[in-house]
C-alpha cells in the first residue's frame, strides 16, 4: 500500500461542518456586551456631565459604539473557523 492510498481516505473523512449555534452564541455575546457597554457609558455621561447638549451626546454615543464594536470584533471574531 503506497502513501497516497493511506492519506486520501483520511483527508475525506475529516471534513468539518460549521456549527451555527456557536456562531449565534458568539454574535449574541458580542451584541449584548456592546449594548451593555454603550448603556453604561451613556448613563455615566448623563449623570456626570449634565451640561452636554443632545448633539454632543449623540456624537459621544456614536464614538463609544464604534470603539466597543472594534474591541469586541477583536475578541469575538465571527469568522474564526
C-alpha positions as CSV (number, residue, x, y, z in Angstrom):
1,X,0.0,0.0,0.0
2,X,1.6,3.3,-1.0
3,X,1.4,6.6,1.0
4,X,-1.2,8.2,-1.3
5,X,-3.8,5.5,-0.7
6,X,-3.3,5.9,3.1
7,X,-3.7,9.7,3.1
8,X,-6.7,10.1,0.8
9,X,-9.4,8.3,2.9
10,X,-8.1,10.2,6.0
11,X,-8.5,13.6,4.3
12,X,-12.0,12.9,3.1
13,X,-13.2,11.7,6.5
14,X,-12.2,14.9,8.3
15,X,-14.5,17.4,6.6
16,X,-15.6,19.7,9.3
17,X,-19.0,21.3,9.5
18,X,-19.8,24.8,10.8
19,X,-21.8,24.8,14.0
20,X,-24.5,27.5,13.6
21,X,-25.2,27.5,17.3
22,X,-21.6,28.5,18.1
23,X,-21.7,31.4,15.6
24,X,-25.1,32.6,17.0
25,X,-23.8,32.5,20.6
26,X,-20.7,34.5,19.6
27,X,-22.9,37.1,17.9
28,X,-25.2,37.2,20.9
29,X,-22.3,37.7,23.3
30,X,-20.9,40.5,21.1
31,X,-24.1,42.4,20.7
32,X,-25.1,42.1,24.3
33,X,-21.7,43.2,25.5
34,X,-21.9,46.1,23.1
35,X,-25.3,47.1,24.3
36,X,-24.2,46.9,27.9
37,X,-21.0,49.0,27.2
38,X,-23.0,51.7,25.4
39,X,-25.6,51.8,28.1
40,X,-23.1,52.1,31.0
41,X,-21.1,54.8,29.1
42,X,-24.3,56.8,28.3
43,X,-25.5,56.6,31.9
44,X,-22.1,57.7,33.1
45,X,-22.1,60.7,30.7
46,X,-25.7,61.7,31.5
47,X,-25.1,61.7,35.3
48,X,-21.5,63.2,35.3
49,X,-21.9,65.8,32.6
50,X,-25.4,67.3,32.7
51,X,-24.4,70.3,30.6
52,X,-23.8,68.1,27.4
53,X,-26.3,69.0,24.7
54,X,-28.0,66.5,22.5
55,X,-25.7,66.9,19.5
56,X,-22.6,66.2,21.6
57,X,-24.3,63.3,23.3
58,X,-25.2,61.6,20.0
59,X,-21.6,62.1,18.8
60,X,-20.2,60.6,22.0
61,X,-22.5,57.6,21.8
62,X,-21.5,57.0,18.2
63,X,-17.8,57.2,19.1
64,X,-18.3,54.8,22.0
65,X,-20.2,52.3,19.9
66,X,-17.5,52.3,17.2
67,X,-14.8,51.7,19.8
68,X,-16.8,49.0,21.5
69,X,-17.6,47.2,18.3
70,X,-13.9,47.3,17.3
71,X,-12.8,45.9,20.6
72,X,-15.4,43.2,20.6
73,X,-14.6,42.2,17.0
74,X,-11.0,41.6,18.1
75,X,-12.2,39.5,21.0
76,X,-15.1,37.7,19.3
77,X,-14.4,37.3,15.6
78,X,-17.3,35.8,13.7
79,X,-15.2,34.0,11.1
80,X,-12.7,32.2,13.3
81,X,-13.1,28.8,11.7
